[in-house]
Amino acid sequence: MTTDRPTGFGFETRSVHAGASPDPTTGARNTPIFQTTSYVFNDVDHAASLFNLQTFGYIYSRLTNPTTAVLEERLAALEGGRGATCAASGHAAQILAFFPFMEPGDGFLSSRKLYGGSITQFNHTFKKFGWNVTFVDSDDPENFRKAMTPKVKAIFCESLANPGGVITDLEAVAKIAHEHKVPLIVDNTMASPYLCRPFEWGAALIVHSTTKFLSGHGTSMGGAVIDSGAFDWAQSPKFAGLTEPSPAYHGLRFHETFGDMAFTVHGHAIGLRDLGPTMAPMNAFLTLTGIETLALRMERHCANAQVVAEWLEKHPDVSWVSYAGLPSSPYHVLAKKYLPRGKGSVFTFGVKGGYEMGVKVVETVELFSHLANIGDTRSLIIHPASTTHRQLTDEQRTAAGAGPDVVRVSIGIETVDDIIADLDQALRSATRRNA
Ligand SMILES: *Cc1c(COP(=O)(O)O)cnc(C)c1O
């Protein structure tokens, strides 16, 4: 959580430098891992002003940590936002995104086409907080308008939706959110800020699972909420958590006191303080290191994915490929608008032979790893119906693009010919062709 951010530098420069400078005491060029729980006060007055939120500084690492603060500033700089709050995971970040303004009995609208874990989190665990989700089909943005009620306090969607390469018309959805004076929250995990920047289309908040492309190497769980700083929390009485006196801080009003940093300060001073899903400094360090090569990795991820998707589309054992980089995708036109630099590297395809064949393919690959993650340098594969989307009903699975024949891949940065050769041998042996 820092208040200034670099301006005028390109994306790749910000990926390497934003938020970081040589350590003033040691000269260490790379950002140190501040593996400490707490920080010594200068004196009692200093401690008091820190606790009163009158001075920015460090008290206890549940709230803020210098390594994590560099990552927060870098993420804000990459997305073009005002501030960021890191969390222990993407799911923790989703809780922090809603927490400042949701009260029991409030509602929000969400696209139905989401990461399976998010559907479960919203449908079951959020209900225990009294936060009620209404899912709509985001393919027609007007569905958000139709589902609007006075209780609705936010709209949630993914820019590029996991797993099916679905693209949301962010500009159209943001317009509806603005008309109803509620924030649009965009999960930008699958696109990463290199491919898509939702604030440029009107989103108010962005959430990330930094576990995926941002950390990029399958090493570290993490999440972040990034605030655009552009949403006016005072424009409606709906956001009392940010505008009304906070009893936990002697009646401090976050919006009045911190202006466009209100959401971010609240995220640390109340969200992390009281809910406690703090990112570990080691994970912040690994994520910072990953982000340095984000642009390079995303270019190769996307280039490889495009070649593999085109190859799969012609494969005799494959019935369909759902990748926004293919002209056959219903999202191809939206992809050109929202993802001009590449269409991501996670997509799905259908194997002829349904559930049984999907299982065989993931069990026969050798270079690919059969696991529940995306955004690693390595190529990954999963059969969603038997794993990530297992908890859902058949109907929810199909609506989320995870039917019985669906195989999801996250194409890595290996040599593309090797990726293709592995998929080819797996498809051939699963169907026993040429075996
Ligand atoms: C993985 C993922 C999440 C959840 O993030 P975790 O870091 O696993 O908690 C949320 N949204 C999307 C799109 C994801 O891929």
The ligand as an ORCA input file, in Angstrom:
! r2SCAN-3c Opt
* xyz 0 1
  C      -7.248    -19.788     -9.606
  C      -8.280    -18.761     -9.856
  C      -8.952    -18.140     -8.796
  C      -8.683    -18.494     -7.350
  O      -7.382    -18.178     -7.000
  P      -6.520    -18.969     -5.877
  O      -5.223    -18.258     -5.909
  O      -6.464    -20.391     -6.318
  O      -7.277    -18.805     -4.596
  C      -9.879    -17.171     -9.085
  N     -10.168    -16.840    -10.363
  C      -9.557    -17.422    -11.404
  C      -9.921    -17.012    -12.784
  C      -8.594    -18.397    -11.195
  O      -8.002    -18.984    -12.234
*
